[in-house]
């Protein structure tokens, strides 16, 4: 896999300090002004309002007390923003961890969860310093979509009990099928008041998201549910009745109970925490990059996540990771840098100090409704359907990851999905070798006079400040999609027109197509004309399936044809402006 342009450029090799310097220092060096601080105060407060009920809901669903979710968001979230390699990352408890944390709490208790969290933090720090973050981004796109959709199904199933107010005589099973069977048998015990609270909460969240997207729908829904339950004396279970409320301050830091036997027992859980935390945080950072045009440092981010998990464990919290929804909220609220994330944690601490007694009135049905909405939004339904249509191989990887995540194990789903993705790549390469039997693995040198397709060198194109041509050669698959996507994103905003030549690409997979889709979206947002040239019918079909289509991108047979179109458009625009000036 190679990528080249019409003009060569030198690659700067970053130093250790540059690789692991927090983005906070970068922002401060660029200049941080009172207007930036005011914007970060507003965005930090906005995210804190969203994170307050969500952190408690995730903790309860994970089998621990709600205060541990708040400790995680306050301590872990502050450290992620302070030391992280992403400008806009918001750290805290995440829905993706619900199943893992719940299973660990069931097997080893709350102390086992805390120890596993601290060990995961150490693994994440080691992974960051060993620069493993570069390779985590190579996970195939169908694996991330299948895994995320599987997590969404598990979260939804885990909330049915509180959503419907069902009372169980025995402990709720963890596996999906036994859980659904148990809940179905106990369905006659459902509480109509809890169901009403859940329904109203969901309606409020969904309605405000559509009608007033800037309003804190989750907090409003939870507040309305708590007030209604108190005012009407509804017979529903609340945080107060189940947990006795939440503390109004942070506990003193303390090391978790440690023994070699306990460490060995929770080691598999710690590894799973670290793996999922790395994937989730880097995926969130990539989403933030796509929304803002900035670039995160993946290994610095892993080190920060490691410190954050250790800090969370010291204060009795659970796993910390980058959270996609809260990070996106932070960006949309106008954040300027990591100070926003740090302030979000400070505001959460203030909320604990001021409003802790009121949290006792929050119905568990309302928090279950919050997580049901979260699960629905994180399911990536459109991407799931697109991958099912793209190719049999991608569909197989997607469904294997999805089904294993639901019915077997999260880590097993990721590992099997990645292995299937690698096998699929090998199969596709073998297929291409079989089709192009006359094509050598390495192209031979040719004489200048023997290249009938050689075009004369055009110095005007090479020096054109408005048009940039990049040629990609070789298999464009998940192993190269992240690197190439980063290169294309970083240069696309510097020209008025951008040509990507795929004539030497034998095939590309869904991960590469998704990377190209991000480039097309970014180009459209910036008003850049994107042309894709030389794509074979198979390559073009995959790109079209993933939304790389007009008007976001235009397909042409050759670079020359694309350049002719660009020049023609430019000359037409100039002629029009001249006519207006003359008139």
Secondary structure, 3 states (H helix, E strand, C coil): CEEEECCCCCCCCCCHHHHHCCHHHHHHHHCCCHHHHHHHHHHHHHHHHHHHHHHHHHHHHCCCCHHHHHHHHHHHHHHHHHHCCCCCCCEECCHHHHHHHHHHHHHHHHHHHHHHHHHHHHHHHHHHHCCCHHHHCCCCHHHHHHHHHHHHHHHHHHCHHHHHCCCCCCCCCCCHHHHHHHHHHCHHHCCHHHHHHHHHHHHHHHHHHHHCCCCCHHHHHHHHHHHHHHHCCCCCCEHHHHHCCCCCCCCCCCCCCCCHHHHHHHHHHHHHHHHHHHHHHHHHHHHHHHHHCCCCCHHHHHHHHHHHHHHHHHCCCCCCEECHHHHHHHHHCCCCCCHHHHHHHHHHHHHHHHHCHHHHHCEHHHHHHHHHHHHHHHCCHHHHHHHHHHCHHHHHHHHHHHHHHHHCCHHHHHHHHHHHHHHHHHHHHHHHHHHCCCCCCCCCCCCHHHCCCCCCCCHHHHCCCCEEEEEEECCECHHHHHHHHHHHHHHHCCCCEEEEEEEECCCECHHHHHHHHHHHHHHHHHCCEEEEECCCHHHHHHHHHCCCCCCCCEEECCHHHHHHHHHHHHHHHHHHHHHHHHC
